Amino acid sequence: MDYELTGEQKKLQQDVALFCAREIAPGAQKMDVSPKEEVGGLIRENLRKLGEAGFLGAGFAGDSFDLVEHYLAGEEIAKACPSTFLSARASVFMCGGLLKLFGTADQQSRYIPGLLRGELVGAVAYTEAEAGSDIASISTTAENEGGTWILKGVKDIVGNAPLADLLVVLAYTDREADGEKGMSLFIVEPDAKGVSIGTPLETMGLRGLPLSEVKLDNCEAREIVGGEPGAGYGQLNRLLKMGTVGIVSLSVGIGTACMEKATQHAKSRKAFGRQIGKYQEVGFKLADMFTGNDLGRMLGLRAAWAMNNGESEADILGSCAKLFATESTTKIANLAMQIFAGHGYIKGTDIERLYRDAKFGDICEGPSEIQRTIIAKNELDKFA
């Protein structure tokens, strides 16, 4: 087994790390505390910077994704600013990814270059108040009226919606068909008649990520992703399974930032005449943090490699990686807070922000309970 990264992969990792430390990380705290009306501009600027540097499209070249490159760049961006990473992911991996994998040649040429440069911001609207992990329970519908698709419904918690230039919306085109065959993904212009973008939502963590509700009141869709109706569920499901790799990179990035800041604090702060890091109670916490991050990274890269190479259990490896890394990161953030003690509990500190950000991983895009269900079913099916 060869776990060594290639020279090109190492260079990408180093280049993104240096760039983000210089251009993205210094503004992470400001993004967390700024009013919502200012956050959109800060995010757009970060996406533009990443796009100009060529990092928004890491792993995007060629006919398919290179998920190892996607992971490596993602972890470094998330380490610098988790909110910026999730916004970039929603725009390029989610929105751009659906177009890359399933869009027509015209759709790809029209939107993907702008998304990769950070000139366009994309969003994917699929969750609803009564349909999170159970995607088949969505109530949004699309009816063909004289050759034009008219959408009706409400999507909630849509990442990037407040500043999106492009929406991809999941809706039922055939209620009578099986859920997996009756849905389609639509390209919708945010300024189209009947589209209403809600007030940005306040969240516990990741406060720099613009989130809002999207209402579709007899909204005219521009077109269907790929041109043919009925494939939306499968298209979105395919991307979400690949997307476990990105959530692992988010969590390990946050966990690594927690570990590095806790290590610096353990070396600089003294108690009873010694650096606190030299006390076993603190040193053991740092050891556990390093181990959790390293295992999460290894599982994430293993899943990415398996997906790149079409392994039969690649999706299960993705679920395993997401389950471990996201739950591990919430523990790592807690250990970091323990090391900082009262100094970390003060509002406006990096650890306080990362502590709040860490929780998102194990509740998003299939929470831990869903991942355990997927993994258990896979094992049970083997012995059916």
DRENDO-1510 file (C-alpha; in Angstrom, 1 decimal, always signed):
<recs>
REC; n; res; u; v; w
REC; 1; MET; +0.0; +0.0; +0.0 .
REC; 2; ASP; +1.3; +3.4; -1.0 .
REC; 3; TYR; -0.1; +6.3; +1.0 .
REC; 4; GLU; +2.4; +8.9; -0.4 .
REC; 5; LEU; +1.0; +11.9; -2.2 .
REC; 6; THR; +2.4; +12.7; -5.6 .
REC; 7; GLY; +4.6; +15.7; -6.1 .
REC; 8; GLU; +1.8; +17.6; -7.8 .
REC; 9; GLN; -0.6; +16.8; -4.9 .
REC; 10; LYS; +2.0; +17.9; -2.3 .
REC; 11; LYS; +2.5; +21.2; -4.2 .
REC; 12; LEU; -1.2; +21.8; -4.4 .
REC; 13; GLN; -1.6; +21.3; -0.7 .
REC; 14; GLN; +1.4; +23.6; +0.1 .
REC; 15; ASP; +0.3; +26.3; -2.3 .
REC; 16; VAL; -3.3; +26.4; -1.0 .
REC; 17; ALA; -2.1; +26.4; +2.6 .
REC; 18; LEU; +0.3; +29.3; +2.1 .
REC; 19; PHE; -2.3; +31.3; +0.1 .
REC; 20; CYS; -5.1; +30.8; +2.6 .
REC; 21; ALA; -2.9; +31.6; +5.5 .
REC; 22; ARG; -2.1; +34.9; +3.9 .
REC; 23; GLU; -5.3; +35.8; +2.1 .
REC; 24; ILE; -8.2; +34.0; +3.8 .
REC; 25; ALA; -7.5; +33.2; +7.5 .
REC; 26; PRO; -6.9; +36.9; +8.6 .
REC; 27; GLY; -10.6; +37.7; +7.8 .
REC; 28; ALA; -12.2; +34.6; +9.3 .
REC; 29; GLN; -13.0; +36.2; +12.6 .
REC; 30; LYS; -14.4; +39.4; +11.0 .
REC; 31; MET; -16.7; +37.3; +8.9 .
REC; 32; ASP; -18.0; +35.6; +12.0 .
REC; 33; VAL; -19.0; +38.9; +13.8 .
REC; 34; SER; -20.0; +41.1; +10.8 .
REC; 35; PRO; -23.6; +42.0; +10.1 .
REC; 36; LYS; -25.3; +39.7; +7.6 .
REC; 37; GLU; -25.6; +42.5; +5.1 .
REC; 38; GLU; -21.8; +42.7; +5.0 .
REC; 39; VAL; -21.0; +39.0; +5.0 .
REC; 40; GLY; -22.0; +38.5; +1.4 .
REC; 41; GLY; -19.4; +40.9; +0.2 .
REC; 42; LEU; -16.7; +39.3; +2.3 .
REC; 43; ILE; -17.6; +35.9; +0.9 .
REC; 44; ARG; -17.6; +37.1; -2.7 .
REC; 45; GLU; -14.2; +38.6; -2.2 .
REC; 46; ASN; -12.8; +35.4; -0.9 .
REC; 47; LEU; -14.3; +33.4; -3.7 .
REC; 48; ARG; -12.8; +35.8; -6.2 .
REC; 49; LYS; -9.4; +35.5; -4.6 .
REC; 50; LEU; -9.6; +31.7; -4.6 .
REC; 51; GLY; -10.8; +31.7; -8.2 .
REC; 52; GLU; -8.1; +34.0; -9.4 .
REC; 53; ALA; -5.5; +31.8; -7.7 .
REC; 54; GLY; -7.0; +28.7; -9.5 .
REC; 55; PHE; -7.9; +26.9; -6.2 .
REC; 56; LEU; -11.7; +27.0; -6.6 .
REC; 57; GLY; -11.4; +24.4; -9.3 .
REC; 58; ALA; -9.0; +22.0; -7.5 .
REC; 59; GLY; -9.9; +18.5; -8.7 .
REC; 60; PHE; -12.3; +20.0; -11.3 .
REC; 61; ALA; -10.2; +19.5; -14.5 .
REC; 62; GLY; -10.9; +16.8; -17.0 .
REC; 63; ASP; -14.1; +14.8; -17.6 .
REC; 64; SER; -14.5; +13.7; -13.9 .
REC; 65; PHE; -13.6; +14.9; -10.4 .
REC; 66; ASP; -10.2; +14.2; -8.8 .
REC; 67; LEU; -11.5; +13.9; -5.3 .
REC; 68; VAL; -8.1; +13.6; -3.8 .
REC; 69; GLU; -7.2; +17.0; -5.1 .
REC; 70; HIS; -10.6; +18.3; -4.0 .
REC; 71; TYR; -9.9; +17.0; -0.5 .
REC; 72; LEU; -6.4; +18.4; -0.2 .
REC; 73; ALA; -7.4; +21.9; -1.2 .
REC; 74; GLY; -10.6; +21.7; +0.8 .
REC; 75; GLU; -8.9; +20.9; +4.1 .
REC; 76; GLU; -6.6; +23.9; +3.8 .
REC; 77; ILE; -9.4; +26.3; +2.9 .
REC; 78; ALA; -11.5; +25.0; +5.8 .
REC; 79; LYS; -8.6; +25.3; +8.2 .
REC; 80; ALA; -8.3; +29.0; +7.3 .
REC; 81; CYS; -12.1; +29.8; +7.2 .
REC; 82; PRO; -14.8; +27.1; +7.4 .
REC; 83; SER; -17.5; +29.5; +6.2 .
REC; 84; THR; -15.5; +30.3; +3.0 .
REC; 85; PHE; -14.9; +26.6; +2.3 .
REC; 86; LEU; -18.6; +25.8; +2.6 .
REC; 87; SER; -19.6; +28.7; +0.3 .
REC; 88; ALA; -17.0; +27.7; -2.2 .
REC; 89; ARG; -18.2; +24.1; -2.0 .
REC; 90; ALA; -21.9; +25.1; -2.5 .
REC; 91; SER; -20.9; +27.2; -5.5 .
REC; 92; VAL; -18.4; +25.0; -7.3 .
REC; 93; PHE; -18.6; +21.4; -6.1 .
REC; 94; MET; -22.4; +21.3; -5.6 .
REC; 95; CYS; -23.8; +23.7; -8.2 .
REC; 96; GLY; -20.9; +23.5; -10.7 .
REC; 97; GLY; -20.5; +19.7; -10.1 .
REC; 98; LEU; -24.1; +19.0; -11.1 .
REC; 99; LEU; -23.6; +20.9; -14.3 .
REC; 100; LYS; -20.2; +19.2; -14.9 .
REC; 101; LEU; -21.5; +15.7; -14.4 .
REC; 102; PHE; -25.0; +16.0; -15.9 .
REC; 103; GLY; -25.4; +19.3; -17.7 .
REC; 104; THR; -25.5; +19.8; -21.4 .
REC; 105; ALA; -22.5; +21.2; -23.2 .
REC; 106; ASP; -24.2; +24.6; -23.5 .
REC; 107; GLN; -25.0; +24.6; -19.8 .
REC; 108; GLN; -21.5; +23.8; -18.9 .
REC; 109; SER; -19.9; +26.4; -21.1 .
REC; 110; ARG; -22.4; +29.0; -20.0 .
REC; 111; TYR; -21.9; +28.7; -16.2 .
REC; 112; ILE; -18.9; +26.6; -15.2 .
REC; 113; PRO; -16.1; +29.0; -16.2 .
REC; 114; GLY; -17.7; +31.9; -14.2 .
REC; 115; LEU; -18.1; +29.6; -11.2 .
REC; 116; LEU; -14.5; +28.5; -11.3 .
REC; 117; ARG; -13.3; +32.1; -11.5 .
REC; 118; GLY; -15.4; +33.2; -8.6 .
REC; 119; GLU; -17.3; +35.6; -10.8 .
REC; 120; LEU; -20.5; +33.7; -10.4 .
REC; 121; VAL; -21.9; +32.3; -7.2 .
REC; 122; GLY; -24.0; +29.1; -7.4 .
REC; 123; ALA; -26.4; +27.5; -4.9 .
REC; 124; VAL; -28.3; +24.2; -4.9 .
REC; 125; ALA; -31.8; +24.3; -3.3 .
REC; 126; TYR; -33.1; +20.8; -2.4 .
REC; 127; THR; -33.9; +20.6; +1.3 .
REC; 128; GLU; -37.3; +21.6; +2.8 .
REC; 129; ALA; -38.8; +22.0; +6.2 .
REC; 130; GLU; -40.2; +18.5; +6.0 .
REC; 131; ALA; -37.6; +17.0; +3.8 .
REC; 132; GLY; -33.9; +16.9; +4.9 .
REC; 133; SER; -32.3; +13.5; +4.6 .
REC; 134; ASP; -35.5; +12.2; +3.2 .
REC; 135; ILE; -35.2; +13.9; -0.2 .
REC; 136; ALA; -38.2; +12.0; -1.7 .
REC; 137; SER; -40.5; +13.9; +0.7 .
REC; 138; ILE; -40.0; +17.3; -1.0 .
REC; 139; SER; -43.2; +19.1; -1.9 .
REC; 140; THR; -41.9; +21.5; -4.6 .
REC; 141; THR; -43.4; +20.8; -8.0 .
REC; 142; ALA; -42.8; +21.8; -11.6 .
REC; 143; GLU; -45.5; +21.8; -14.2 .
REC; 144; ASN; -45.0; +22.1; -17.9 .
REC; 145; GLU; -47.2; +24.8; -19.2 .
REC; 146; GLY; -47.0; +25.3; -23.0 .
REC; 147; GLY; -43.3; +24.2; -23.0 .
REC; 148; THR; -42.3; +26.2; -20.0 .
REC; 149; TRP; -41.7; +24.7; -16.6 .
REC; 150; ILE; -43.4; +26.5; -13.7 .
REC; 151; LEU; -42.1; +25.8; -10.2 .
REC; 152; LYS; -44.0; +26.1; -6.9 .
REC; 153; GLY; -42.6; +25.4; -3.4 .
REC; 154; VAL; -40.3; +26.6; -0.6 .
REC; 155; LYS; -36.7; +25.5; +0.0 .
REC; 156; ASP; -35.2; +26.2; +3.4 .
REC; 157; ILE; -31.5; +26.5; +4.6 .
REC; 158; VAL; -30.1; +27.1; +1.1 .
REC; 159; GLY; -26.3; +27.8; +1.2 .
REC; 160; ASN; -25.3; +30.9; -0.8 .
REC; 161; ALA; -28.9; +31.8; -1.6 .
REC; 162; PRO; -28.6; +35.5; -0.5 .
REC; 163; LEU; -25.8; +36.2; -3.0 .
REC; 164; ALA; -26.4; +33.5; -5.7 .
REC; 165; ASP; -26.2; +34.3; -9.4 .
REC; 166; LEU; -27.5; +30.8; -10.2 .
REC; 167; LEU; -29.8; +28.4; -8.5 .
REC; 168; VAL; -30.2; +24.7; -9.2 .
REC; 169; VAL; -33.6; +23.6; -7.7 .
REC; 170; LEU; -34.9; +20.1; -7.1 .
REC; 171; ALA; -38.6; +19.6; -7.9 .
REC; 172; TYR; -41.2; +16.9; -8.8 .
REC; 173; THR; -42.0; +16.8; -12.4 .
REC; 174; ASP; -44.1; +13.6; -12.1 .
REC; 175; ARG; -45.8; +13.0; -8.8 .
REC; 176; GLU; -47.2; +9.7; -10.0 .
REC; 177; ALA; -43.8; +8.2; -10.8 .
REC; 178; ASP; -41.5; +6.6; -8.3 .
REC; 179; GLY; -39.7; +9.3; -6.3 .
REC; 180; GLU; -36.4; +8.4; -7.8 .
REC; 181; LYS; -37.8; +8.9; -11.3 .
REC; 182; GLY; -40.2; +11.7; -10.8 .
REC; 183; MET; -37.8; +14.5; -9.9 .
REC; 184; SER; -35.8; +16.9; -12.0 .
REC; 185; LEU; -33.1; +19.6; -11.3 .
REC; 186; PHE; -33.9; +23.0; -12.7 .
REC; 187; ILE; -31.7; +26.0; -13.5 .
REC; 188; VAL; -33.4; +29.1; -12.1 .
REC; 189; GLU; -32.2; +32.7; -12.3 .
REC; 190; PRO; -32.5; +34.3; -8.8 .
REC; 191; ASP; -34.0; +37.4; -10.3 .
REC; 192; ALA; -36.7; +35.5; -12.2 .
REC; 193; LYS; -40.3; +36.5; -11.6 .
REC; 194; GLY; -41.7; +34.4; -8.7 .
REC; 195; VAL; -38.4; +33.9; -7.0 .
REC; 196; SER; -38.1; +35.3; -3.5 .
REC; 197; ILE; -34.9; +35.0; -1.5 .
REC; 198; GLY; -35.5; +35.2; +2.3 .
REC; 199; THR; -33.7; +37.2; +4.9 .
REC; 200; PRO; -30.3; +35.7; +5.8 .
REC; 201; LEU; -30.6; +33.2; +8.6 .
REC; 202; GLU; -28.7; +33.6; +11.9 .
REC; 203; THR; -26.8; +30.4; +12.9 .
REC; 204; MET; -24.8; +29.2; +15.9 .
REC; 205; GLY; -21.7; +28.6; +13.9 .
REC; 206; LEU; -20.4; +29.2; +10.4 .
REC; 207; ARG; -21.8; +32.7; +10.6 .
REC; 208; GLY; -20.0; +33.7; +7.4 .
REC; 209; LEU; -21.9; +31.3; +5.3 .
REC; 210; PRO; -24.9; +33.0; +3.7 .
REC; 211; LEU; -28.1; +31.0; +4.2 .
REC; 212; SER; -31.7; +31.7; +3.5 .
REC; 213; GLU; -35.0; +30.4; +2.4 .
REC; 214; VAL; -36.0; +30.4; -1.3 .
REC; 215; LYS; -39.7; +30.7; -2.2 .
REC; 216; LEU; -40.8; +29.7; -5.7 .
REC; 217; ASP; -44.2; +31.2; -6.5 .
REC; 218; ASN; -45.1; +30.2; -10.1 .
REC; 219; CYS; -41.5; +30.7; -11.0 .
REC; 220; GLU; -40.4; +30.1; -14.6 .
REC; 221; ALA; -37.4; +27.9; -14.7 .
REC; 222; ARG; -34.8; +28.5; -17.4 .
REC; 223; GLU; -34.2; +24.8; -18.2 .
REC; 224; ILE; -33.6; +21.3; -16.8 .
REC; 225; VAL; -30.1; +20.2; -15.9 .
REC; 226; GLY; -29.2; +17.8; -18.7 .
REC; 227; GLY; -32.3; +18.7; -20.7 .
REC; 228; GLU; -34.4; +15.6; -19.9 .
REC; 229; PRO; -36.8; +15.4; -16.9 .
REC; 230; GLY; -36.9; +12.6; -14.4 .
REC; 231; ALA; -33.2; +12.2; -13.5 .
REC; 232; GLY; -32.9; +14.8; -10.7 .
REC; 233; TYR; -33.0; +12.4; -7.7 .
REC; 234; GLY; -30.2; +10.2; -9.1 .
REC; 235; GLN; -28.1; +13.2; -10.1 .
REC; 236; LEU; -28.3; +14.8; -6.7 .
REC; 237; ASN; -27.8; +11.6; -4.8 .
REC; 238; ARG; -24.7; +10.7; -6.8 .
REC; 239; LEU; -23.1; +14.1; -6.0 .
REC; 240; LEU; -24.1; +13.9; -2.3 .
REC; 241; LYS; -22.4; +10.5; -2.0 .
REC; 242; MET; -19.2; +12.0; -3.5 .
REC; 243; GLY; -19.7; +15.0; -1.2 .
REC; 244; THR; -18.9; +13.1; +1.9 .
REC; 245; VAL; -15.3; +13.7; +1.0 .
REC; 246; GLY; -15.8; +17.5; +1.2 .
REC; 247; ILE; -17.4; +17.3; +4.6 .
REC; 248; VAL; -14.5; +15.3; +5.9 .
REC; 249; SER; -12.1; +17.9; +4.6 .
REC; 250; LEU; -14.3; +20.6; +6.4 .
REC; 251; SER; -14.1; +18.7; +9.7 .
REC; 252; VAL; -10.4; +17.8; +9.6 .
REC; 253; GLY; -9.6; +21.4; +8.6 .
REC; 254; ILE; -11.5; +22.7; +11.7 .
REC; 255; GLY; -9.9; +20.0; +13.8 .
REC; 256; THR; -6.4; +20.8; +12.7 .
REC; 257; ALA; -7.0; +24.5; +13.3 .
REC; 258; CYS; -8.2; +23.6; +16.9 .
REC; 259; MET; -5.1; +21.4; +17.5 .
REC; 260; GLU; -2.6; +24.0; +16.2 .
REC; 261; LYS; -4.1; +26.8; +18.3 .
REC; 262; ALA; -4.3; +24.6; +21.4 .
REC; 263; THR; -0.7; +23.5; +20.9 .
REC; 264; GLN; +0.5; +27.1; +20.7 .
REC; 265; HIS; -1.5; +28.0; +23.8 .
REC; 266; ALA; -0.1; +24.9; +25.7 .
REC; 267; LYS; +3.5; +26.1; +24.8 .
REC; 268; SER; +3.0; +29.7; +25.8 .
REC; 269; ARG; +0.8; +29.5; +28.9 .
REC; 270; LYS; +2.3; +28.6; +32.2 .
REC; 271; ALA; +0.8; +27.3; +35.4 .
REC; 272; PHE; +2.7; +26.5; +38.6 .
REC; 273; GLY; +6.0; +27.4; +36.9 .
REC; 274; ARG; +5.7; +25.1; +33.9 .
REC; 275; GLN; +4.3; +25.2; +30.4 .
REC; 276; ILE; +0.8; +23.7; +30.7 .
REC; 277; GLY; +1.6; +21.4; +27.7 .
REC; 278; LYS; +4.2; +19.6; +29.9 .
REC; 279; TYR; +1.4; +18.4; +32.2 .
REC; 280; GLN; +0.2; +15.0; +31.3 .
REC; 281; GLU; -3.4; +16.1; +31.4 .
REC; 282; VAL; -2.9; +18.6; +28.6 .
REC; 283; GLY; -0.3; +16.6; +26.6 .
REC; 284; PHE; -2.7; +13.6; +26.4 .
REC; 285; LYS; -5.4; +15.9; +25.0 .
REC; 286; LEU; -3.0; +17.1; +22.3 .
REC; 287; ALA; -2.2; +13.5; +21.5 .
REC; 288; ASP; -5.8; +12.6; +21.1 .
REC; 289; MET; -6.4; +15.6; +18.9 .
REC; 290; PHE; -3.5; +14.7; +16.6 .
REC; 291; THR; -4.7; +11.1; +16.4 .
REC; 292; GLY; -8.3; +12.1; +15.6 .
REC; 293; ASN; -7.2; +14.5; +12.8 .
REC; 294; ASP; -4.8; +12.0; +11.3 .
REC; 295; LEU; -7.3; +9.2; +11.2 .
REC; 296; GLY; -10.0; +11.5; +9.8 .
REC; 297; ARG; -7.6; +12.6; +7.1 .
REC; 298; MET; -6.6; +9.1; +6.2 .
REC; 299; LEU; -10.2; +7.9; +6.0 .
REC; 300; GLY; -11.1; +10.9; +3.8 .
REC; 301; LEU; -8.3; +10.4; +1.4 .
REC; 302; ARG; -9.0; +6.6; +1.3 .
REC; 303; ALA; -12.6; +7.3; +0.3 .
REC; 304; ALA; -11.5; +9.9; -2.2 .
REC; 305; TRP; -9.1; +7.5; -3.8 .
REC; 306; ALA; -11.7; +4.8; -3.9 .
REC; 307; MET; -14.2; +7.1; -5.6 .
REC; 308; ASN; -11.6; +8.2; -8.1 .
REC; 309; ASN; -10.9; +4.5; -9.0 .
REC; 310; GLY; -14.5; +3.3; -9.0 .
REC; 311; GLU; -14.2; +0.8; -6.1 .
REC; 312; SER; -17.4; -1.0; -5.4 .
REC; 313; GLU; -17.4; +0.1; -1.7 .
REC; 314; ALA; -16.4; +3.7; -2.3 .
REC; 315; ASP; -19.7; +5.1; -1.1 .
REC; 316; ILE; -19.6; +3.2; +2.1 .
REC; 317; LEU; -16.0; +4.3; +2.7 .
REC; 318; GLY; -17.3; +7.9; +2.3 .
REC; 319; SER; -20.0; +7.3; +4.9 .
REC; 320; CYS; -17.4; +5.8; +7.3 .
REC; 321; ALA; -15.0; +8.7; +6.8 .
REC; 322; LYS; -17.8; +11.3; +7.3 .
REC; 323; LEU; -19.1; +9.5; +10.4 .
REC; 324; PHE; -15.6; +9.3; +12.1 .
REC; 325; ALA; -14.2; +12.6; +11.1 .
REC; 326; THR; -17.2; +14.7; +11.9 .
REC; 327; GLU; -17.8; +13.2; +15.3 .
REC; 328; SER; -14.1; +13.2; +16.0 .
REC; 329; THR; -13.9; +17.0; +15.3 .
REC; 330; THR; -16.6; +17.9; +17.8 .
REC; 331; LYS; -14.5; +16.0; +20.4 .
REC; 332; ILE; -11.3; +17.7; +19.2 .
REC; 333; ALA; -13.0; +21.2; +19.5 .
REC; 334; ASN; -14.1; +20.3; +23.0 .
REC; 335; LEU; -10.6; +19.2; +24.0 .
REC; 336; ALA; -9.2; +22.5; +22.6 .
REC; 337; MET; -11.7; +24.5; +24.6 .
REC; 338; GLN; -10.7; +22.5; +27.7 .
REC; 339; ILE; -7.0; +23.4; +27.1 .
REC; 340; PHE; -7.9; +27.1; +26.7 .
REC; 341; ALA; -10.3; +26.9; +29.7 .
REC; 342; GLY; -11.9; +30.3; +30.4 .
REC; 343; HIS; -9.8; +32.1; +27.8 .
REC; 344; GLY; -11.4; +30.0; +25.1 .
REC; 345; TYR; -14.9; +30.7; +26.3 .
REC; 346; ILE; -14.7; +34.4; +25.7 .
REC; 347; LYS; -16.7; +35.6; +22.7 .
REC; 348; GLY; -14.6; +36.6; +19.8 .
REC; 349; THR; -11.7; +34.2; +20.3 .
REC; 350; ASP; -10.7; +31.8; +17.5 .
REC; 351; ILE; -11.4; +28.7; +19.7 .
REC; 352; GLU; -14.9; +29.9; +20.6 .
REC; 353; ARG; -15.6; +30.4; +16.9 .
REC; 354; LEU; -14.2; +27.0; +15.9 .
REC; 355; TYR; -16.0; +25.3; +18.7 .
REC; 356; ARG; -19.3; +26.5; +17.2 .
REC; 357; ASP; -18.3; +25.7; +13.7 .
REC; 358; ALA; -17.3; +22.1; +14.5 .
REC; 359; LYS; -20.8; +20.8; +15.2 .
REC; 360; PHE; -22.1; +21.4; +11.7 .
REC; 361; GLY; -20.2; +18.4; +10.2 .
REC; 362; ASP; -22.1; +15.6; +12.0 .
REC; 363; ILE; -25.5; +17.1; +11.3 .
REC; 364; CYS; -25.3; +18.1; +7.7 .
REC; 365; GLU; -25.9; +16.2; +4.5 .
REC; 366; GLY; -26.9; +13.0; +6.2 .
REC; 367; PRO; -26.2; +13.2; +10.0 .
REC; 368; SER; -24.3; +10.6; +11.9 .
REC; 369; GLU; -27.5; +8.5; +12.4 .
REC; 370; ILE; -28.0; +8.3; +8.7 .
REC; 371; GLN; -24.4; +7.3; +8.0 .
REC; 372; ARG; -24.6; +4.6; +10.6 .
REC; 373; THR; -27.8; +3.3; +8.9 .
REC; 374; ILE; -26.1; +3.3; +5.5 .
REC; 375; ILE; -23.1; +1.4; +6.9 .
REC; 376; ALA; -25.2; -1.1; +8.8 .
REC; 377; LYS; -27.4; -1.8; +5.8 .
REC; 378; ASN; -24.4; -2.5; +3.7 .
REC; 379; GLU; -23.0; -5.0; +6.2 .
REC; 380; LEU; -26.4; -6.7; +6.6 .
REC; 381; ASP; -26.9; -6.9; +2.9 .
REC; 382; LYS; -23.6; -8.8; +2.5 .
REC; 383; PHE; -25.0; -11.7; +4.6 .
REC; 384; ALA; -28.6; -11.6; +3.3 .
</recs>
